[in-house]
Amino acid sequence: MTSLSNSLPGGGETAAFAPASAVGGDVPDYFALLKPRVMVLVIFTALVGMVVSQGHVQPTIAAISLLMIAVGAGASGCLNMWWDADIDAVMTRTAKRPIPDGRIQPGEALAFGLTLSVASVLILGLAANWLAAGLLAFTIVFYAVIYSMWLKRATPQNIVIGGAAGALPPVIGQAVVSGRVGIESIVLFLIIFIWTPPHFWALALVKAGEYAKAGIPMMPNVAGPQSTRRQIVCYTLLLAPLGLAPVALGFGGVIYGIISLVGGLGMLAFSLQVFRNREGEAEKRAAMGMFGFSILYLLLLFAALLAEQGFGLFRPVFA
């Protein structure tokens, strides 16, 4: 562990983040490494992937599976923080994370993340099936290695391609229940995948200065703010009709259809506000408005599916 903590992969010296006197961290510090807010979203979307599968799984197995999916997501977040400690240290919104703040040493975070990664995959495989476990392993590797170690610092398409990792939990959830990957979870994957760029690029328009300081090639810094605004509108134009796909395929009912239609129109309206407001406080308000609404939009879509399929509220749009 000591040799691993001598320097950071990103190029910064460990001494800049973890003083030699630092000895471990408290439980809340290790929990923070798991990106708990992301874990909550992962649990939620994986659960929806389970309930739309039209299958049956024992409650105990379902609970263990959801926990392991969450732990796997947390492990990949931990490995991301380990790798990105050098750039986290120069960004205001991440400077107080446990590693750059010196509360946990990089080697300890690496060991923690690797241990949780292996444990979550093995336990999910034993509790559910090895397809679900393999998908979880792929998600961890994709986020921690392909996205964090390569895409994030190499291309402005980092969020577009890397978004696949965050979109996979519903697919894993369906694999837990049915032992297969079906059209339902593929559609949910695509919704999250197309949702990710406009969601994060709205924030990137506001935080472009910090990303530039950290040397991260986010779209506004590379292609420029106006190109980013156009791409936000284009992705939203794809997302709005895609959000209605569960209705067309028969696993989204009346409640889902209404929320998807209204929410999709709302996303389009916010994206046009982002496109039109290009300076000062108006630009910031429009971008942060879209960032916030996009979170609500995704949560309501998945909550509607959970209510319909999980609580017997499903009423078909096309009888």
C-alpha positions in Angstrom: 0.0 0.0 0.0 2.9 2.4 0.8 4.5 2.0 -2.6 1.1 2.6 -4.3 0.7 5.9 -2.5 4.1 7.4 -3.5 2.6 9.2 -6.5 -0.7 9.7 -8.3 -1.4 8.3 -11.7 -2.6 11.7 -12.9 0.9 13.1 -12.4 0.5 15.0 -9.1 2.6 14.2 -6.1 0.8 12.4 -3.3 2.3 14.9 -0.8 0.1 17.5 -2.3 -3.0 15.7 -1.2 -2.2 13.4 1.7 0.3 14.6 4.3 2.7 12.0 5.7 1.1 12.3 9.1 -2.3 11.3 7.7 -3.3 7.9 8.9 -6.4 6.5 7.3 -9.7 8.2 7.4 -13.0 8.1 9.2 -16.0 6.0 8.0 -17.7 9.0 6.5 -14.6 9.7 4.5 -14.6 6.2 3.0 -18.3 6.5 2.4 -17.7 9.7 0.5 -15.3 7.9 -1.8 -18.3 5.8 -3.0 -20.1 8.9 -4.4 -23.3 8.1 -2.4 -25.6 10.3 -4.5 -24.6 8.4 -7.6 -25.2 5.2 -5.7 -28.8 6.2 -4.9 -29.5 6.8 -8.6 -27.9 3.5 -9.5 -30.1 1.6 -7.0 -33.2 3.4 -8.3 -32.5 2.7 -12.0 -31.4 -0.9 -11.4 -34.7 -1.5 -9.4 -36.7 -0.1 -12.3 -34.8 -2.5 -14.6 -35.9 -5.3 -12.4 -39.6 -4.4 -12.2 -40.0 -3.9 -16.0 -38.6 -7.4 -16.6 -42.0 -9.1 -16.0 -40.2 -11.9 -14.1 -39.9 -13.0 -10.5 -36.9 -13.1 -8.2 -36.9 -13.8 -4.4 -36.9 -10.6 -2.4 -33.7 -11.6 -0.6 -31.9 -12.2 -3.8 -33.3 -8.9 -5.2 -32.1 -7.0 -2.1 -28.6 -8.5 -2.2 -28.4 -7.9 -5.9 -29.3 -4.2 -5.5 -26.8 -3.8 -2.7 -24.0 -5.4 -4.8 -24.9 -3.2 -7.8 -24.7 -0.2 -5.5 -21.4 -1.3 -4.0 -20.0 -2.0 -7.5 -21.0 1.5 -8.6 -19.4 2.9 -5.4 -16.3 1.0 -6.1 -15.9 2.5 -9.5 -16.5 5.9 -8.1 -13.8 5.3 -5.5 -11.3 4.2 -8.2 -12.3 7.3 -10.2 -11.5 9.5 -7.2 -8.2 7.7 -6.8 -7.1 8.4 -10.4 -8.5 11.9 -10.5 -7.1 13.2 -7.2 -4.7 15.5 -9.0 -7.4 17.3 -11.0 -9.9 17.2 -8.1 -7.4 19.2 -6.1 -7.6 22.2 -8.5 -11.3 22.3 -9.0 -13.4 24.1 -6.4 -16.3 21.6 -6.4 -14.0 18.6 -5.8 -11.1 20.0 -3.8 -12.7 18.9 -0.5 -13.0 15.2 -1.5 -11.2 12.9 0.9 -8.0 12.3 -1.2 -7.1 15.9 -2.3 -8.1 17.1 1.2 -5.6 14.7 2.8 -8.1 12.7 4.8 -7.4 9.4 2.9 -4.2 8.4 1.2 -4.4 7.4 -2.5 -3.1 3.9 -1.8 -5.8 3.3 0.8 -8.5 4.5 -1.7 -7.1 2.2 -4.4 -7.1 -0.9 -2.1 -10.6 0.0 -0.9 -12.0 0.4 -4.4 -10.4 -2.8 -5.8 -11.6 -4.8 -2.8 -15.2 -3.6 -3.2 -15.1 -4.2 -7.0 -14.1 -7.8 -6.7 -16.4 -8.5 -3.8 -19.5 -7.0 -5.4 -19.0 -8.9 -8.7 -18.4 -12.2 -6.9 -21.3 -11.9 -4.5 -23.7 -10.8 -7.3 -22.7 -13.8 -9.4 -23.3 -16.2 -6.5 -26.5 -14.6 -5.4 -28.1 -13.9 -8.8 -26.3 -15.1 -12.0 -23.1 -14.6 -13.8 -24.5 -12.6 -16.7 -25.5 -9.8 -14.2 -22.1 -10.2 -12.5 -20.3 -9.9 -15.8 -22.3 -6.8 -16.7 -21.4 -5.2 -13.3 -17.7 -6.1 -13.9 -17.8 -4.5 -17.3 -19.5 -1.3 -15.9 -16.7 -1.0 -13.2 -13.9 -1.4 -15.8 -15.6 0.9 -18.3 -16.0 3.7 -15.8 -12.7 3.3 -13.8 -10.4 2.5 -16.7 -11.9 3.5 -20.1 -13.7 6.6 -18.9 -11.5 7.8 -16.0 -8.1 6.8 -17.2 -8.5 7.5 -20.9 -11.7 9.3 -22.2 -12.0 12.0 -19.5 -8.6 13.6 -20.3 -8.4 12.7 -24.0 -11.6 13.8 -25.8 -14.5 16.2 -25.5 -16.7 13.2 -26.2 -15.8 11.9 -22.7 -19.3 12.3 -21.4 -21.0 10.9 -24.5 -19.0 7.6 -24.5 -18.5 7.4 -20.8 -22.2 7.8 -20.2 -22.6 4.1 -21.1 -21.4 3.2 -17.6 -24.0 5.2 -15.9 -26.7 3.8 -18.2 -26.1 0.1 -17.5 -27.7 -0.4 -14.1 -31.2 -1.1 -15.6 -29.6 -3.7 -17.9 -27.9 -5.3 -14.9 -31.2 -5.2 -13.0 -33.1 -7.0 -15.8 -30.3 -9.6 -16.0 -30.7 -10.3 -12.3 -34.4 -11.1 -12.7 -34.5 -12.8 -16.1 -31.0 -13.9 -16.8 -31.1 -12.1 -20.1 -30.9 -8.6 -21.6 -34.3 -7.6 -23.1 -35.7 -4.7 -25.1 -37.0 -3.1 -22.0 -33.6 -2.5 -20.3 -32.0 -1.6 -23.7 -34.5 1.2 -24.1 -33.9 2.4 -20.5 -30.1 2.3 -21.2 -30.6 4.4 -24.3 -32.7 7.0 -22.5 -30.0 7.5 -19.8 -27.3 7.4 -22.5 -28.9 10.2 -24.6 -29.9 12.1 -21.5 -26.3 12.3 -20.1 -24.7 14.8 -22.6 -27.3 17.6 -22.4 -27.4 17.1 -18.6 -23.7 17.4 -18.0 -22.9 19.9 -20.8 -25.4 22.3 -19.2 -23.3 22.2 -16.1 -20.1 22.3 -18.1 -21.2 25.6 -19.7 -21.1 27.1 -16.2 -18.0 25.3 -14.9 -16.0 25.7 -18.1 -13.3 27.8 -16.4 -12.7 25.1 -13.7 -12.5 22.3 -16.3 -10.0 24.4 -18.3 -7.9 25.0 -15.2 -7.9 21.2 -14.5 -7.0 20.4 -18.2 -10.2 18.4 -18.8 -11.3 18.7 -22.5 -15.0 19.3 -21.9 -17.1 20.3 -24.9 -17.4 24.0 -24.1 -13.6 24.3 -23.8 -12.8 22.5 -27.0 -15.7 23.1 -29.4 -16.8 26.3 -27.8 -20.0 27.3 -25.9 -22.1 27.9 -29.0 -21.4 24.5 -30.5 -22.1 23.0 -27.1 -25.5 24.7 -27.0 -26.4 23.4 -30.4 -25.4 19.9 -29.4 -27.5 20.2 -26.2 -30.5 21.0 -28.4 -29.8 18.1 -30.8 -29.5 15.6 -28.1 -32.7 16.8 -26.4 -34.5 16.5 -29.8 -33.4 12.8 -29.7 -34.3 12.3 -26.1 -37.9 13.6 -26.1 -39.3 11.0 -28.6 -37.0 8.3 -27.2 -38.6 8.9 -23.8 -41.9 7.8 -25.3 -40.5 4.5 -26.6 -41.7 2.5 -23.5 -45.2 3.5 -24.4 -44.8 2.3 -28.0 -43.3 -0.9 -26.8 -46.1 -1.6 -24.3 -44.3 -1.4 -20.9 -45.0 2.3 -20.3 -48.6 3.1 -19.5 -50.8 6.2 -19.3 -49.0 7.8 -16.3 -45.6 7.2 -17.9 -46.8 8.5 -21.2 -48.1 11.8 -19.7 -44.9 12.4 -17.7 -42.7 11.5 -20.6 -44.6 13.8 -23.0 -44.7 16.8 -20.7 -41.2 16.2 -19.4 -39.8 15.9 -22.9 -41.4 19.2 -23.9 -39.9 20.7 -20.8 -36.5 19.5 -21.7 -36.8 21.0 -25.2 -38.0 24.3 -23.7 -35.0 24.4 -21.3 -32.5 23.5 -24.1 -33.9 26.4 -26.2 -33.4 28.7 -23.3 -29.8 27.5 -23.0 -29.3 28.1 -26.7 -30.8 31.7 -26.6 -29.1 33.0 -23.4 -25.4 33.3 -24.1 -24.1 35.9 -21.7 -23.8 36.7 -18.0 -26.3 35.7 -15.4 -28.9 34.8 -18.0 -26.6 32.2 -19.4 -25.9 30.8 -16.0 -29.5 30.7 -15.0 -30.6 29.0 -18.2 -27.8 26.3 -18.0 -28.4 25.6 -14.3 -32.1 25.5 -14.9 -31.7 22.8 -17.5 -29.2 20.9 -15.3 -31.7 20.8 -12.5 -34.8 20.1 -14.6 -32.9 17.2 -16.4 -32.4 15.5 -13.0 -36.1 15.8 -12.2 -37.1 14.6 -15.7 -35.1 11.4 -15.4 -36.3 10.7 -11.9 -39.9 11.2 -12.8 -39.6 8.9 -15.9 -38.2 6.0 -13.8 -40.6 6.7 -10.9 -43.5 6.5 -13.3 -42.3 3.1 -14.5 -41.8 1.9 -11.0 -45.3 3.0 -9.9 -46.9 1.4 -12.9 -45.0 -1.9 -13.0 -44.2 -2.2 -9.3 -47.4 -1.0 -7.7 -50.0 -2.2 -10.2 -50.8 1.3 -11.6 -50.2 0.3 -15.2 -52.9 1.2 -17.7 -52.0 0.7 -21.4 -52.1 3.7 -23.7 -53.1 1.5 -26.6 -55.8 -1.0 -25.5 
